[in-house]
Amino acid sequence: MTSSSSPARELSRVEFIGLVAGLMALNALAIDVMLPALPYMGEALGVSQENERQFVVGVYMLGFGLAQLAFGPLTDRYGRRGPLLAGLLVYLLCAFAATFAPDFGVLLALRFVQGMGAAGTRVIATAVVRDRYSGREMAEIMSLTFMVFMAIPIIAPGIGQVILLTGPWQYIFLFMTGLALAITLWAFFRLPETLRPEKRRPLSFGSVVEGFRIVLTNRVALFYGLAGTFLFGAMFGFISASQQIFVEIYGLGPLFPVAFAAMAGLIAVAQFVNSRVVKHFGMRRLSHFAILVYVAFSATWLLLALLGPVPFPLFFGLFLVIQWMFGWAASNMNSLSMEPLGAVAGTAASVFGFTQTVGGALLGTYIGQHFDGTLVPNAMGYVVMGALVLGCILIAERGRLFGVSPQYAATSGSRH
């Protein structure tokens, strides 16, 4: 523990994982639970163009991505609890206010600010894990929290649909408000301050610049963080075109949500398995193995797509393997990017959160916009992004795979 307060002693490992997972889940919930309600929102607020309704998600993600850069230095200066509770309060107040939005413009403004509040949950949840754990144990905790995070896209649309059966679209925001309030109270009463006073950094222009300099000049952290950005770019690209792939190419129709849920569920299972085996094999071995298999299967997918139509069972089988490898690579690379930066964990979490959210979304949009009625653009995206991930790993590790970074090995006797 990093605090002498009684909550720090009372918070069990299981409860800690549950709370961190709940904090991360709030962000995913704010996107996925309202997807079934977009048509009803548009109709009620006079938005006739279907594509414009997607701004409800887009502006939220914009606020979420940009605000992460601010939360990092703030939490390294004032500790974890204060900025986290402030972000949660902004999140739940905006969710509650959205139930009274008189027009679409006000709703979008509230969603943007809500995303800014949610940025605190992402940055600080990651920083809190780094404060309390390191090495393979940190990777185990990250895997378990990511498992819950990946489960949200499976259940959230169904929750939203059930809510709509009981009342208007505003009920979804009330549900979001209630859940955020519950997690806020949980964090207020149970989460200790994990950043020791002697480790707090002054909030000045010079110290903020120095914090970002530390993050951006650490080779291992920087290139594993960039690797995560490319990894999520490929994923976002597939998500953008997933409806067209499953419905237009393969004609799944109403079975599309089932196929999508199966993929998200597999990633969650992969995260759980990773949490069980990472202590034995280590973050590097698992992530390096995963990305090599990821690239090999993506290249096979691309080759088959270039040769002609790919039968659905073959495509889905290949892609499930790729998704499993994504699950192993994502959490371990996130842990490897945070491992050397315990002194500036908040700033590091904000930088990598920003690059993975905004950079991944931009790359994913570019890939998704190239959909041409075949699997080729997305398969090409996976191959290119996978190759870039592998290149980042080789730079981070000075050309070696399955080893220990020389930079980190000098300060640690354990094998990561």
URDA-V34320 format. One record per helix or strand of 3 or more residues. SS is the DSSP state (a for helix, b for strand). FROM is the first residue (numbers start at 0). LEN is the number of residues. If there is no record, write none. Layout:
# URDA-V34320
SS:FROM:LEN, SS:FROM:LEN
This chain:
# URDA-V34320
a:5:5, a:12:20, a:34:10, a:49:4, a:54:24, a:79:19, a:103:29, a:134:32, a:169:21, a:196:3, a:204:12, a:218:31, a:252:29, a:282:25, a:311:28, a:341:27, a:375:21, a:405:4
